[in-house]
């Protein structure tokens, strides 16, 4: 759960709003809360959030020159 918190904080720094982050999580969890998920589902959430962090970081690196 702390990894998810870290990733959501990184997304916020990259400019994602709380609503956008919640919608990303909701799309992966199909509307279930994080506390209702098993280990595999939490790992999927972590993977998706990590992908968005990488994409956001790459975008900032490429377009902030």
PDBQT receptor file of N, H, CA, C and O in Angstrom, charges set to zero:
ATOM      1  N   UNK A   1       0.827  -1.189   0.000  1.00  0.00    +0.000 N 
ATOM      2  CA  UNK A   1       0.000   0.000   0.000  1.00  0.00    +0.000 C 
ATOM      3  C   UNK A   1       0.871   1.253   0.000  1.00  0.00    +0.000 C 
ATOM      4  O   UNK A   1       0.486   2.269  -0.577  1.00  0.00    +0.000 OA
ATOM      5  N   UNK A   2       2.038   1.194   0.638  1.00  0.00    +0.000 N 
ATOM      6  H   UNK A   2       2.350   0.368   1.107  1.00  0.00    +0.000 HD
ATOM      7  CA  UNK A   2       2.909   2.373   0.667  1.00  0.00    +0.000 C 
ATOM      8  C   UNK A   2       3.468   2.673  -0.726  1.00  0.00    +0.000 C 
ATOM      9  O   UNK A   2       3.717   3.833  -1.054  1.00  0.00    +0.000 OA
ATOM     10  N   UNK A   3       3.665   1.646  -1.540  1.00  0.00    +0.000 N 
ATOM     11  H   UNK A   3       3.462   0.703  -1.274  1.00  0.00    +0.000 HD
ATOM     12  CA  UNK A   3       4.131   1.857  -2.913  1.00  0.00    +0.000 C 
ATOM     13  C   UNK A   3       3.066   2.605  -3.711  1.00  0.00    +0.000 C 
ATOM     14  O   UNK A   3       3.391   3.485  -4.509  1.00  0.00    +0.000 OA
ATOM     15  N   UNK A   4       1.805   2.261  -3.501  1.00  0.00    +0.000 N 
ATOM     16  H   UNK A   4       1.541   1.547  -2.853  1.00  0.00    +0.000 HD
ATOM     17  CA  UNK A   4       0.711   2.953  -4.184  1.00  0.00    +0.000 C 
ATOM     18  C   UNK A   4       0.668   4.409  -3.744  1.00  0.00    +0.000 C 
ATOM     19  O   UNK A   4       0.463   5.299  -4.569  1.00  0.00    +0.000 OA
ATOM     20  N   UNK A   5       0.857   4.657  -2.462  1.00  0.00    +0.000 N 
ATOM     21  H   UNK A   5       1.023   3.934  -1.792  1.00  0.00    +0.000 HD
ATOM     22  CA  UNK A   5       0.879   6.030  -1.949  1.00  0.00    +0.000 C 
ATOM     23  C   UNK A   5       2.023   6.814  -2.579  1.00  0.00    +0.000 C 
ATOM     24  O   UNK A   5       1.844   7.962  -2.986  1.00  0.00    +0.000 OA
ATOM     25  N   UNK A   6       3.190   6.197  -2.657  1.00  0.00    +0.000 N 
ATOM     26  H   UNK A   6       3.334   5.265  -2.326  1.00  0.00    +0.000 HD
ATOM     27  CA  UNK A   6       4.348   6.849  -3.269  1.00  0.00    +0.000 C 
ATOM     28  C   UNK A   6       4.064   7.193  -4.730  1.00  0.00    +0.000 C 
ATOM     29  O   UNK A   6       4.362   8.298  -5.183  1.00  0.00    +0.000 OA
ATOM     30  N   UNK A   7       3.489   6.247  -5.461  1.00  0.00    +0.000 N 
ATOM     31  H   UNK A   7       3.247   5.349  -5.093  1.00  0.00    +0.000 HD
ATOM     32  CA  UNK A   7       3.199   6.478  -6.875  1.00  0.00    +0.000 C 
ATOM     33  C   UNK A   7       2.139   7.558  -7.067  1.00  0.00    +0.000 C 
ATOM     34  O   UNK A   7       2.253   8.378  -7.978  1.00  0.00    +0.000 OA
ATOM     35  N   UNK A   8       1.113   7.568  -6.223  1.00  0.00    +0.000 N 
ATOM     36  H   UNK A   8       1.020   6.902  -5.483  1.00  0.00    +0.000 HD
ATOM     37  CA  UNK A   8       0.085   8.610  -6.354  1.00  0.00    +0.000 C 
ATOM     38  C   UNK A   8       0.671   9.982  -6.033  1.00  0.00    +0.000 C 
ATOM     39  O   UNK A   8       0.298  10.976  -6.655  1.00  0.00    +0.000 OA
ATOM     40  N   UNK A   9       1.577  10.042  -5.076  1.00  0.00    +0.000 N 
ATOM     41  H   UNK A   9       1.880   9.234  -4.570  1.00  0.00    +0.000 HD
ATOM     42  CA  UNK A   9       2.247  11.313  -4.775  1.00  0.00    +0.000 C 
ATOM     43  C   UNK A   9       3.095  11.777  -5.960  1.00  0.00    +0.000 C 
ATOM     44  O   UNK A   9       3.127  12.965  -6.280  1.00  0.00    +0.000 OA
ATOM     45  N   UNK A  10       3.777  10.840  -6.605  1.00  0.00    +0.000 N 
ATOM     46  H   UNK A  10       3.752   9.874  -6.346  1.00  0.00    +0.000 HD
ATOM     47  CA  UNK A  10       4.584  11.190  -7.774  1.00  0.00    +0.000 C 
ATOM     48  C   UNK A  10       3.702  11.686  -8.916  1.00  0.00    +0.000 C 
ATOM     49  O   UNK A  10       4.067  12.626  -9.621  1.00  0.00    +0.000 OA
ATOM     50  N   UNK A  11       2.542  11.056  -9.097  1.00  0.00    +0.000 N 
ATOM     51  H   UNK A  11       2.246  10.292  -8.524  1.00  0.00    +0.000 HD
ATOM     52  CA  UNK A  11       1.616  11.512 -10.131  1.00  0.00    +0.000 C 
ATOM     53  C   UNK A  11       1.121  12.922  -9.837  1.00  0.00    +0.000 C 
ATOM     54  O   UNK A  11       0.976  13.740 -10.746  1.00  0.00    +0.000 OA
ATOM     55  N   UNK A  12       0.864  13.199  -8.569  1.00  0.00    +0.000 N 
ATOM     56  H   UNK A  12       0.982  12.534  -7.831  1.00  0.00    +0.000 HD
ATOM     57  CA  UNK A  12       0.415  14.544  -8.186  1.00  0.00    +0.000 C 
ATOM     58  C   UNK A  12       1.490  15.576  -8.501  1.00  0.00    +0.000 C 
ATOM     59  O   UNK A  12       1.181  16.667  -8.981  1.00  0.00    +0.000 OA
ATOM     60  N   UNK A  13       2.742  15.244  -8.238  1.00  0.00    +0.000 N 
ATOM     61  H   UNK A  13       2.994  14.358  -7.849  1.00  0.00    +0.000 HD
ATOM     62  CA  UNK A  13       3.845  16.158  -8.549  1.00  0.00    +0.000 C 
ATOM     63  C   UNK A  13       3.938  16.385 -10.059  1.00  0.00    +0.000 C 
ATOM     64  O   UNK A  13       4.294  17.474 -10.510  1.00  0.00    +0.000 OA
ATOM     65  N   UNK A  14       3.617  15.352 -10.829  1.00  0.00    +0.000 N 
ATOM     66  H   UNK A  14       3.328  14.467 -10.463  1.00  0.00    +0.000 HD
ATOM     67  CA  UNK A  14       3.656  15.475 -12.289  1.00  0.00    +0.000 C 
ATOM     68  C   UNK A  14       2.469  16.261 -12.844  1.00  0.00    +0.000 C 
ATOM     69  O   UNK A  14       2.424  16.557 -14.038  1.00  0.00    +0.000 OA
ATOM     70  N   UNK A  15       1.515  16.596 -11.987  1.00  0.00    +0.000 N 
ATOM     71  H   UNK A  15       1.552  16.355 -11.017  1.00  0.00    +0.000 HD
ATOM     72  CA  UNK A  15       0.406  17.428 -12.431  1.00  0.00    +0.000 C 
ATOM     73  C   UNK A  15      -0.936  16.739 -12.522  1.00  0.00    +0.000 C 
ATOM     74  O   UNK A  15      -1.927  17.371 -12.889  1.00  0.00    +0.000 OA
ATOM     75  N   UNK A  16      -0.993  15.466 -12.199  1.00  0.00    +0.000 N 
ATOM     76  H   UNK A  16      -0.188  14.952 -11.902  1.00  0.00    +0.000 HD
ATOM     77  CA  UNK A  16      -2.276  14.766 -12.199  1.00  0.00    +0.000 C 
ATOM     78  C   UNK A  16      -3.113  15.260 -11.024  1.00  0.00    +0.000 C 
ATOM     79  O   UNK A  16      -2.596  15.461  -9.925  1.00  0.00    +0.000 OA
ATOM     80  N   UNK A  17      -4.401  15.452 -11.262  1.00  0.00    +0.000 N 
ATOM     81  H   UNK A  17      -4.821  15.288 -12.155  1.00  0.00    +0.000 HD
ATOM     82  CA  UNK A  17      -5.292  15.876 -10.179  1.00  0.00    +0.000 C 
ATOM     83  C   UNK A  17      -5.723  14.657  -9.371  1.00  0.00    +0.000 C 
ATOM     84  O   UNK A  17      -5.587  13.517  -9.816  1.00  0.00    +0.000 OA
ATOM     85  N   UNK A  18      -6.238  14.918  -8.191  1.00  0.00    +0.000 N 
ATOM     86  H   UNK A  18      -6.348  15.844  -7.830  1.00  0.00    +0.000 HD
ATOM     87  CA  UNK A  18      -6.747  13.834  -7.357  1.00  0.00    +0.000 C 
ATOM     88  C   UNK A  18      -7.822  13.032  -8.065  1.00  0.00    +0.000 C 
ATOM     89  O   UNK A  18      -7.875  11.808  -7.951  1.00  0.00    +0.000 OA
ATOM     90  N   UNK A  19      -8.686  13.738  -8.803  1.00  0.00    +0.000 N 
ATOM     91  H   UNK A  19      -8.642  14.733  -8.896  1.00  0.00    +0.000 HD
ATOM     92  CA  UNK A  19      -9.742  13.055  -9.553  1.00  0.00    +0.000 C 
ATOM     93  C   UNK A  19      -9.146  12.130 -10.608  1.00  0.00    +0.000 C 
ATOM     94  O   UNK A  19      -9.588  10.991 -10.751  1.00  0.00    +0.000 OA
ATOM     95  N   UNK A  20      -8.154  12.604 -11.344  1.00  0.00    +0.000 N 
ATOM     96  H   UNK A  20      -7.794  13.530 -11.229  1.00  0.00    +0.000 HD
ATOM     97  CA  UNK A  20      -7.530  11.784 -12.389  1.00  0.00    +0.000 C 
ATOM     98  C   UNK A  20      -6.867  10.547 -11.798  1.00  0.00    +0.000 C 
ATOM     99  O   UNK A  20      -6.966   9.457 -12.362  1.00  0.00    +0.000 OA
ATOM    100  N   UNK A  21      -6.199  10.711 -10.677  1.00  0.00    +0.000 N 
ATOM    101  H   UNK A  21      -6.119  11.596 -10.219  1.00  0.00    +0.000 HD
ATOM    102  CA  UNK A  21      -5.549   9.579 -10.020  1.00  0.00    +0.000 C 
ATOM    103  C   UNK A  21      -6.598   8.583  -9.547  1.00  0.00    +0.000 C 
ATOM    104  O   UNK A  21      -6.434   7.376  -9.724  1.00  0.00    +0.000 OA
ATOM    105  N   UNK A  22      -7.667   9.078  -8.949  1.00  0.00    +0.000 N 
ATOM    106  H   UNK A  22      -7.801  10.058  -8.805  1.00  0.00    +0.000 HD
ATOM    107  CA  UNK A  22      -8.752   8.200  -8.493  1.00  0.00    +0.000 C 
ATOM    108  C   UNK A  22      -9.366   7.435  -9.657  1.00  0.00    +0.000 C 
ATOM    109  O   UNK A  22      -9.678   6.251  -9.531  1.00  0.00    +0.000 OA
ATOM    110  N   UNK A  23      -9.541   8.109 -10.785  1.00  0.00    +0.000 N 
ATOM    111  H   UNK A  23      -9.288   9.071 -10.887  1.00  0.00    +0.000 HD
ATOM    112  CA  UNK A  23     -10.116   7.451 -11.959  1.00  0.00    +0.000 C 
ATOM    113  C   UNK A  23      -9.177   6.393 -12.527  1.00  0.00    +0.000 C 
ATOM    114  O   UNK A  23      -9.635   5.348 -12.991  1.00  0.00    +0.000 OA
ATOM    115  N   UNK A  24      -7.871   6.648 -12.498  1.00  0.00    +0.000 N 
ATOM    116  H   UNK A  24      -7.499   7.497 -12.121  1.00  0.00    +0.000 HD
ATOM    117  CA  UNK A  24      -6.909   5.630 -12.929  1.00  0.00    +0.000 C 
ATOM    118  C   UNK A  24      -7.048   4.382 -12.068  1.00  0.00    +0.000 C 
ATOM    119  O   UNK A  24      -7.113   3.264 -12.579  1.00  0.00    +0.000 OA
ATOM    120  N   UNK A  25      -7.093   4.588 -10.759  1.00  0.00    +0.000 N 
ATOM    121  H   UNK A  25      -7.041   5.497 -10.344  1.00  0.00    +0.000 HD
ATOM    122  CA  UNK A  25      -7.216   3.462  -9.835  1.00  0.00    +0.000 C 
ATOM    123  C   UNK A  25      -8.553   2.763 -10.033  1.00  0.00    +0.000 C 
ATOM    124  O   UNK A  25      -8.613   1.534 -10.063  1.00  0.00    +0.000 OA
ATOM    125  N   UNK A  26      -9.623   3.537 -10.168  1.00  0.00    +0.000 N 
ATOM    126  H   UNK A  26      -9.574   4.536 -10.143  1.00  0.00    +0.000 HD
ATOM    127  CA  UNK A  26     -10.954   2.953 -10.332  1.00  0.00    +0.000 C 
ATOM    128  C   UNK A  26     -11.044   2.127 -11.612  1.00  0.00    +0.000 C 
ATOM    129  O   UNK A  26     -11.714   1.094 -11.635  1.00  0.00    +0.000 OA
ATOM    130  N   UNK A  27     -10.381   2.568 -12.668  1.00  0.00    +0.000 N 
ATOM    131  H   UNK A  27      -9.836   3.407 -12.650  1.00  0.00    +0.000 HD
ATOM    132  CA  UNK A  27     -10.421   1.818 -13.926  1.00  0.00    +0.000 C 
ATOM    133  C   UNK A  27      -9.723   0.465 -13.795  1.00  0.00    +0.000 C 
ATOM    134  O   UNK A  27     -10.120  -0.506 -14.440  1.00  0.00    +0.000 OA
ATOM    135  N   UNK A  28      -8.699   0.401 -12.973  1.00  0.00    +0.000 N 
ATOM    136  H   UNK A  28      -8.376   1.189 -12.448  1.00  0.00    +0.000 HD
ATOM    137  CA  UNK A  28      -7.979  -0.858 -12.771  1.00  0.00    +0.000 C 
ATOM    138  C   UNK A  28      -8.737  -1.772 -11.809  1.00  0.00    +0.000 C 
ATOM    139  O   UNK A  28      -8.762  -2.988 -11.993  1.00  0.00    +0.000 OA
ATOM    140  N   UNK A  29      -9.348  -1.185 -10.791  1.00  0.00    +0.000 N 
ATOM    141  H   UNK A  29      -9.327  -0.197 -10.642  1.00  0.00    +0.000 HD
ATOM    142  CA  UNK A  29     -10.012  -1.982  -9.747  1.00  0.00    +0.000 C 
ATOM    143  C   UNK A  29     -11.475  -2.259 -10.059  1.00  0.00    +0.000 C 
ATOM    144  O   UNK A  29     -12.146  -2.966  -9.307  1.00  0.00    +0.000 OA
ATOM    145  N   UNK A  30     -11.975  -1.710 -11.159  1.00  0.00    +0.000 N 
ATOM    146  H   UNK A  30     -11.431  -1.135 -11.769  1.00  0.00    +0.000 HD
ATOM    147  CA  UNK A  30     -13.382  -1.884 -11.549  1.00  0.00    +0.000 C 
ATOM    148  C   UNK A  30     -14.322  -1.409 -10.450  1.00  0.00    +0.000 C 
ATOM    149  O   UNK A  30     -15.346  -2.034 -10.176  1.00  0.00    +0.000 OA
ATOM    150  N   UNK A  31     -13.957  -0.291  -9.826  1.00  0.00    +0.000 N 
ATOM    151  H   UNK A  31     -13.125   0.218 -10.049  1.00  0.00    +0.000 HD
ATOM    152  CA  UNK A  31     -14.816   0.349  -8.837  1.00  0.00    +0.000 C 
ATOM    153  C   UNK A  31     -14.642  -0.130  -7.411  1.00  0.00    +0.000 C 
ATOM    154  O   UNK A  31     -15.255   0.427  -6.500  1.00  0.00    +0.000 OA
ATOM    155  N   UNK A  32     -13.825  -1.146  -7.191  1.00  0.00    +0.000 N 
ATOM    156  H   UNK A  32     -13.327  -1.599  -7.930  1.00  0.00    +0.000 HD
ATOM    157  CA  UNK A  32     -13.607  -1.634  -5.823  1.00  0.00    +0.000 C 
ATOM    158  C   UNK A  32     -12.574  -0.765  -5.118  1.00  0.00    +0.000 C 
ATOM    159  O   UNK A  32     -11.726  -0.141  -5.756  1.00  0.00    +0.000 OA
ATOM    160  N   UNK A  33     -12.658  -0.734  -3.803  1.00  0.00    +0.000 N 
ATOM    161  H   UNK A  33     -13.346  -1.240  -3.284  1.00  0.00    +0.000 HD
ATOM    162  CA  UNK A  33     -11.677   0.027  -3.033  1.00  0.00    +0.000 C 
ATOM    163  C   UNK A  33     -10.386  -0.771  -2.932  1.00  0.00    +0.000 C 
ATOM    164  O   UNK A  33     -10.378  -1.987  -3.127  1.00  0.00    +0.000 OA
ATOM    165  N   UNK A  34      -9.304  -0.082  -2.627  1.00  0.00    +0.000 N 
ATOM    166  H   UNK A  34      -9.311   0.905  -2.468  1.00  0.00    +0.000 HD
ATOM    167  CA  UNK A  34      -8.013  -0.764  -2.499  1.00  0.00    +0.000 C 
ATOM    168  C   UNK A  34      -8.030  -1.806  -1.387  1.00  0.00    +0.000 C 
ATOM    169  O   UNK A  34      -7.351  -2.828  -1.483  1.00  0.00    +0.000 OA
ATOM    170  N   UNK A  35      -8.798  -1.555  -0.338  1.00  0.00    +0.000 N 
ATOM    171  H   UNK A  35      -9.350  -0.725  -0.260  1.00  0.00    +0.000 HD
ATOM    172  CA  UNK A  35      -8.851  -2.492   0.787  1.00  0.00    +0.000 C 
ATOM    173  C   UNK A  35      -9.570  -3.787   0.432  1.00  0.00    +0.000 C 
ATOM    174  O   UNK A  35      -9.424  -4.784   1.139  1.00  0.00    +0.000 OA
ATOM    175  N   UNK A  36     -10.336  -3.791  -0.642  1.00  0.00    +0.000 N 
ATOM    176  H   UNK A  36     -10.454  -2.981  -1.217  1.00  0.00    +0.000 HD
ATOM    177  CA  UNK A  36     -11.063  -4.981  -1.072  1.00  0.00    +0.000 C 
ATOM    178  C   UNK A  36     -10.242  -5.859  -2.013  1.00  0.00    +0.000 C 
ATOM    179  O   UNK A  36     -10.680  -6.951  -2.376  1.00  0.00    +0.000 OA
ATOM    180  N   UNK A  37      -9.072  -5.401  -2.406  1.00  0.00    +0.000 N 
ATOM    181  H   UNK A  37      -8.716  -4.514  -2.112  1.00  0.00    +0.000 HD
ATOM    182  CA  UNK A  37      -8.294  -6.098  -3.423  1.00  0.00    +0.000 C 
ATOM    183  C   UNK A  37      -7.348  -7.124  -2.827  1.00  0.00    +0.000 C 
ATOM    184  O   UNK A  37      -6.848  -6.961  -1.714  1.00  0.00    +0.000 OA
ATOM    185  N   UNK A  38      -7.111  -8.189  -3.592  1.00  0.00    +0.000 N 
ATOM    186  H   UNK A  38      -7.518  -8.321  -4.496  1.00  0.00    +0.000 HD
ATOM    187  CA  UNK A  38      -6.110  -9.169  -3.182  1.00  0.00    +0.000 C 
ATOM    188  C   UNK A  38      -4.730  -8.699  -3.654  1.00  0.00    +0.000 C 
ATOM    189  O   UNK A  38      -4.595  -7.651  -4.286  1.00  0.00    +0.000 OA
ATOM    190  N   UNK A  39      -3.728  -9.487  -3.336  1.00  0.00    +0.000 N 
ATOM    191  H   UNK A  39      -3.837 -10.338  -2.822  1.00  0.00    +0.000 HD
ATOM    192  CA  UNK A  39      -2.345  -9.100  -3.629  1.00  0.00    +0.000 C 
ATOM    193  C   UNK A  39      -2.116  -8.906  -5.132  1.00  0.00    +0.000 C 
ATOM    194  O   UNK A  39      -1.457  -7.949  -5.539  1.00  0.00    +0.000 OA
ATOM    195  N   UNK A  40      -2.652  -9.801  -5.951  1.00  0.00    +0.000 N 
ATOM    196  H   UNK A  40      -3.188 -10.579  -5.621  1.00  0.00    +0.000 HD
ATOM    197  CA  UNK A  40      -2.449  -9.705  -7.402  1.00  0.00    +0.000 C 
ATOM    198  C   UNK A  40      -3.088  -8.437  -7.960  1.00  0.00    +0.000 C 
ATOM    199  O   UNK A  40      -2.506  -7.779  -8.821  1.00  0.00    +0.000 OA
ATOM    200  N   UNK A  41      -4.264  -8.094  -7.483  1.00  0.00    +0.000 N 
ATOM    201  H   UNK A  41      -4.737  -8.629  -6.783  1.00  0.00    +0.000 HD
ATOM    202  CA  UNK A  41      -4.946  -6.888  -7.956  1.00  0.00    +0.000 C 
ATOM    203  C   UNK A  41      -4.196  -5.636  -7.513  1.00  0.00    +0.000 C 
ATOM    204  O   UNK A  41      -4.099  -4.671  -8.272  1.00  0.00    +0.000 OA
ATOM    205  N   UNK A  42      -3.667  -5.644  -6.300  1.00  0.00    +0.000 N 
ATOM    206  H   UNK A  42      -3.746  -6.428  -5.684  1.00  0.00    +0.000 HD
ATOM    207  CA  UNK A  42      -2.873  -4.504  -5.834  1.00  0.00    +0.000 C 
ATOM    208  C   UNK A  42      -1.614  -4.345  -6.679  1.00  0.00    +0.000 C 
ATOM    209  O   UNK A  42      -1.180  -3.226  -6.956  1.00  0.00    +0.000 OA
ATOM    210  N   UNK A  43      -1.034  -5.465  -7.083  1.00  0.00    +0.000 N 
ATOM    211  H   UNK A  43      -1.386  -6.374  -6.858  1.00  0.00    +0.000 HD
ATOM    212  CA  UNK A  43       0.149  -5.417  -7.941  1.00  0.00    +0.000 C 
ATOM    213  C   UNK A  43      -0.208  -4.813  -9.306  1.00  0.00    +0.000 C 
ATOM    214  O   UNK A  43       0.583  -4.060  -9.875  1.00  0.00    +0.000 OA
ATOM    215  N   UNK A  44      -1.395  -5.141  -9.832  1.00  0.00    +0.000 N 
ATOM    216  H   UNK A  44      -2.037  -5.753  -9.371  1.00  0.00    +0.000 HD
ATOM    217  CA  UNK A  44      -1.840  -4.545 -11.102  1.00  0.00    +0.000 C 
ATOM    218  C   UNK A  44      -1.988  -3.034 -10.965  1.00  0.00    +0.000 C 
ATOM    219  O   UNK A  44      -1.590  -2.281 -11.854  1.00  0.00    +0.000 OA
ATOM    220  N   UNK A  45      -2.562  -2.593  -9.844  1.00  0.00    +0.000 N 
ATOM    221  H   UNK A  45      -2.885  -3.204  -9.122  1.00  0.00    +0.000 HD
ATOM    222  CA  UNK A  45      -2.704  -1.153  -9.600  1.00  0.00    +0.000 C 
ATOM    223  C   UNK A  45      -1.325  -0.503  -9.569  1.00  0.00    +0.000 C 
ATOM    224  O   UNK A  45      -1.111   0.538 -10.189  1.00  0.00    +0.000 OA
ATOM    225  N   UNK A  46      -0.398  -1.112  -8.853  1.00  0.00    +0.000 N 
ATOM    226  H   UNK A  46      -0.572  -1.958  -8.349  1.00  0.00    +0.000 HD
ATOM    227  CA  UNK A  46       0.963  -0.589  -8.754  1.00  0.00    +0.000 C 
ATOM    228  C   UNK A  46       1.620  -0.515 -10.130  1.00  0.00    +0.000 C 
ATOM    229  O   UNK A  46       2.283   0.471 -10.452  1.00  0.00    +0.000 OA
ATOM    230  N   UNK A  47       1.440  -1.547 -10.933  1.00  0.00    +0.000 N 
ATOM    231  H   UNK A  47       0.902  -2.349 -10.672  1.00  0.00    +0.000 HD
ATOM    232  CA  UNK A  47       2.038  -1.560 -12.275  1.00  0.00    +0.000 C 
ATOM    233  C   UNK A  47       1.478  -0.447 -13.153  1.00  0.00    +0.000 C 
ATOM    234  O   UNK A  47       2.232   0.234 -13.848  1.00  0.00    +0.000 OA
ATOM    235  N   UNK A  48       0.164  -0.260 -13.126  1.00  0.00    +0.000 N 
ATOM    236  H   UNK A  48      -0.448  -0.813 -12.561  1.00  0.00    +0.000 HD
ATOM    237  CA  UNK A  48      -0.458   0.776 -13.954  1.00  0.00    +0.000 C 
ATOM    238  C   UNK A  48      -0.022   2.162 -13.498  1.00  0.00    +0.000 C 
ATOM    239  O   UNK A  48       0.332   3.003 -14.323  1.00  0.00    +0.000 OA
ATOM    240  N   UNK A  49      -0.045   2.406 -12.193  1.00  0.00    +0.000 N 
ATOM    241  H   UNK A  49      -0.333   1.723 -11.522  1.00  0.00    +0.000 HD
ATOM    242  CA  UNK A  49       0.391   3.711 -11.691  1.00  0.00    +0.000 C 
ATOM    243  C   UNK A  49       1.851   3.956 -12.048  1.00  0.00    +0.000 C 
ATOM    244  O   UNK A  49       2.227   5.071 -12.409  1.00  0.00    +0.000 OA
ATOM    245  N   UNK A  50       2.671   2.917 -11.948  1.00  0.00    +0.000 N 
ATOM    246  H   UNK A  50       2.365   2.011 -11.655  1.00  0.00    +0.000 HD
ATOM    247  CA  UNK A  50       4.080   3.035 -12.319  1.00  0.00    +0.000 C 
ATOM    248  C   UNK A  50       4.255   3.391 -13.784  1.00  0.00    +0.000 C 
ATOM    249  O   UNK A  50       5.138   4.175 -14.132  1.00  0.00    +0.000 OA
ATOM    250  N   UNK A  51       3.414   2.816 -14.655  1.00  0.00    +0.000 N 
ATOM    251  H   UNK A  51       2.697   2.179 -14.372  1.00  0.00    +0.000 HD
ATOM    252  CA  UNK A  51       3.475   3.148 -16.076  1.00  0.00    +0.000 C 
ATOM    253  C   UNK A  51       3.147   4.620 -16.303  1.00  0.00    +0.000 C 
ATOM    254  O   UNK A  51       3.801   5.293 -17.100  1.00  0.00    +0.000 OA
ATOM    255  N   UNK A  52       2.137   5.113 -15.602  1.00  0.00    +0.000 N 
ATOM    256  H   UNK A  52       1.606   4.567 -14.954  1.00  0.00    +0.000 HD
ATOM    257  CA  UNK A  52       1.772   6.523 -15.760  1.00  0.00    +0.000 C 
ATOM    258  C   UNK A  52       2.857   7.448 -15.214  1.00  0.00    +0.000 C 
ATOM    259  O   UNK A  52       3.087   8.522 -15.768  1.00  0.00    +0.000 OA
ATOM    260  N   UNK A  53       3.518   7.046 -14.144  1.00  0.00    +0.000 N 
ATOM    261  H   UNK A  53       3.331   6.173 -13.694  1.00  0.00    +0.000 HD
ATOM    262  CA  UNK A  53       4.629   7.850 -13.617  1.00  0.00    +0.000 C 
ATOM    263  C   UNK A  53       5.752   7.900 -14.650  1.00  0.00    +0.000 C 
ATOM    264  O   UNK A  53       6.315   8.964 -14.905  1.00  0.00    +0.000 OA
ATOM    265  N   UNK A  54       6.076   6.757 -15.242  1.00  0.00    +0.000 N 
ATOM    266  H   UNK A  54       5.618   5.892 -15.035  1.00  0.00    +0.000 HD
ATOM    267  CA  UNK A  54       7.133   6.732 -16.261  1.00  0.00    +0.000 C 
ATOM    268  C   UNK A  54       6.752   7.589 -17.468  1.00  0.00    +0.000 C 
ATOM    269  O   UNK A  54       7.574   8.354 -17.974  1.00  0.00    +0.000 OA
ATOM    270  N   UNK A  55       5.510   7.462 -17.926  1.00  0.00    +0.000 N 
ATOM    271  H   UNK A  55       4.842   6.841 -17.515  1.00  0.00    +0.000 HD
ATOM    272  CA  UNK A  55       5.064   8.272 -19.062  1.00  0.00    +0.000 C 
ATOM    273  C   UNK A  55       5.119   9.760 -18.739  1.00  0.00    +0.000 C 
ATOM    274  O   UNK A  55       5.574  10.560 -19.556  1.00  0.00    +0.000 OA
ATOM    275  N   UNK A  56       4.660  10.128 -17.559  1.00  0.00    +0.000 N 
ATOM    276  H   UNK A  56       4.290   9.478 -16.894  1.00  0.00    +0.000 HD
ATOM    277  CA  UNK A  56       4.675  11.532 -17.151  1.00  0.00    +0.000 C 
ATOM    278  C   UNK A  56       6.082  12.069 -17.012  1.00  0.00    +0.000 C 
ATOM    279  O   UNK A  56       6.365  13.200 -17.406  1.00  0.00    +0.000 OA
ATOM    280  N   UNK A  57       6.960  11.263 -16.454  1.00  0.00    +0.000 N 
ATOM    281  H   UNK A  57       6.730  10.344 -16.134  1.00  0.00    +0.000 HD
ATOM    282  CA  UNK A  57       8.353  11.666 -16.283  1.00  0.00    +0.000 C 
ATOM    283  C   UNK A  57       9.028  11.843 -17.637  1.00  0.00    +0.000 C 
ATOM    284  O   UNK A  57       9.763  12.808 -17.851  1.00  0.00    +0.000 OA
ATOM    285  N   UNK A  58       8.774  10.901 -18.556  1.00  0.00    +0.000 N 
ATOM    286  H   UNK A  58       8.178  10.117 -18.382  1.00  0.00    +0.000 HD
ATOM    287  CA  UNK A  58       9.332  11.017 -19.905  1.00  0.00    +0.000 C 
ATOM    288  C   UNK A  58       8.812  12.265 -20.607  1.00  0.00    +0.000 C 
ATOM    289  O   UNK A  58       9.569  12.966 -21.277  1.00  0.00    +0.000 OA
ATOM    290  N   UNK A  59       7.532  12.538 -20.454  1.00  0.00    +0.000 N 
ATOM    291  H   UNK A  59       6.917  11.968 -19.910  1.00  0.00    +0.000 HD
ATOM    292  CA  UNK A  59       6.934  13.719 -21.077  1.00  0.00    +0.000 C 
ATOM    293  C   UNK A  59       7.603  14.992 -20.567  1.00  0.00    +0.000 C 
ATOM    294  O   UNK A  59       7.975  15.867 -21.351  1.00  0.00    +0.000 OA
ATOM    295  N   UNK A  60       7.751  15.086 -19.253  1.00  0.00    +0.000 N 
ATOM    296  H   UNK A  60       7.450  14.375 -18.617  1.00  0.00    +0.000 HD
ATOM    297  CA  UNK A  60       8.382  16.274 -18.665  1.00  0.00    +0.000 C 
ATOM    298  C   UNK A  60       9.821  16.405 -19.150  1.00  0.00    +0.000 C 
ATOM    299  O   UNK A  60      10.272  17.503 -19.477  1.00  0.00    +0.000 OA
ATOM    300  N   UNK A  61      10.541  15.288 -19.197  1.00  0.00    +0.000 N 
ATOM    301  H   UNK A  61      10.174  14.396 -18.931  1.00  0.00    +0.000 HD
ATOM    302  CA  UNK A  61      11.936  15.330 -19.628  1.00  0.00    +0.000 C 
ATOM    303  C   UNK A  61      12.061  15.774 -21.084  1.00  0.00    +0.000 C 
ATOM    304  O   UNK A  61      12.984  16.512 -21.429  1.00  0.00    +0.000 OA
ATOM    305  N   UNK A  62      11.145  15.332 -21.934  1.00  0.00    +0.000 N 
ATOM    306  H   UNK A  62      10.396  14.732 -21.654  1.00  0.00    +0.000 HD
ATOM    307  CA  UNK A  62      11.232  15.644 -23.364  1.00  0.00    +0.000 C 
ATOM    308  C   UNK A  62      10.721  17.027 -23.725  1.00  0.00    +0.000 C 
ATOM    309  O   UNK A  62      11.209  17.637 -24.677  1.00  0.00    +0.000 OA
ATOM    310  N   UNK A  63       9.751  17.530 -22.985  1.00  0.00    +0.000 N 
ATOM    311  H   UNK A  63       9.354  17.035 -22.212  1.00  0.00    +0.000 HD
ATOM    312  CA  UNK A  63       9.103  18.768 -23.396  1.00  0.00    +0.000 C 
ATOM    313  C   UNK A  63       9.377  19.956 -22.493  1.00  0.00    +0.000 C 
ATOM    314  O   UNK A  63       8.768  21.013 -22.659  1.00  0.00    +0.000 OA
ATOM    315  N   UNK A  64      10.280  19.799 -21.543  1.00  0.00    +0.000 N 
ATOM    316  H   UNK A  64      10.775  18.940 -21.408  1.00  0.00    +0.000 HD
ATOM    317  CA  UNK A  64      10.602  20.935 -20.675  1.00  0.00    +0.000 C 
ATOM    318  C   UNK A  64      11.949  21.551 -21.041  1.00  0.00    +0.000 C 
ATOM    319  O   UNK A  64      12.527  22.304 -20.257  1.00  0.00    +0.000 OA
ATOM    320  N   UNK A  65      12.431  21.237 -22.204  1.00  0.00    +0.000 N 
ATOM    321  H   UNK A  65      11.962  20.625 -22.840  1.00  0.00    +0.000 HD
ATOM    322  CA  UNK A  65      13.733  21.754 -22.639  1.00  0.00    +0.000 C 
ATOM    323  C   UNK A  65      13.608  23.149 -23.180  1.00  0.00    +0.000 C 
ATOM    324  O   UNK A  65      14.605  23.743 -23.593  1.00  0.00    +0.000 OA
TER     325      UNK A  65
